Amino acid sequence: MSGREPLSEVDRYTDRNTEFLSRVLAYGDTEARAYALALLSNGATAEDINEVQAELDRIRRNLK
């Protein structure tokens, strides 16, 4: 993390709640999805987004 700014509250939240955000994206209404996307776009790292995508893939497989 050398050379990066300290983590903001949004950064910490997205890092700690990727599974929850994935479930909001999968099952939430339009407003809830918008909030989840806003959190991810403003605080997620590439690793966080990969975790969300992996969880969405698991949800998709379970729906089939």
Steps between C-alpha positions, in 0.01 A plus 500: 500500500803722485438818304122482532274731693353364823181298457178697522190371675352410160815305412485308828128433464530360148801291599314347796160455332559364151272199559218723625542739207490202262171386649355852474599505133346158443177538697449867585259741342616771261580751775692247710702393196581862423636552852707182479644606165578847634687349795695269273586770249622736770676266739575163348834372387542269203524213751168604660331503160641156422357373830159650418510343154593161646208521743261602221624201298427270798151648535436453127608134516266439796206653312530250212 
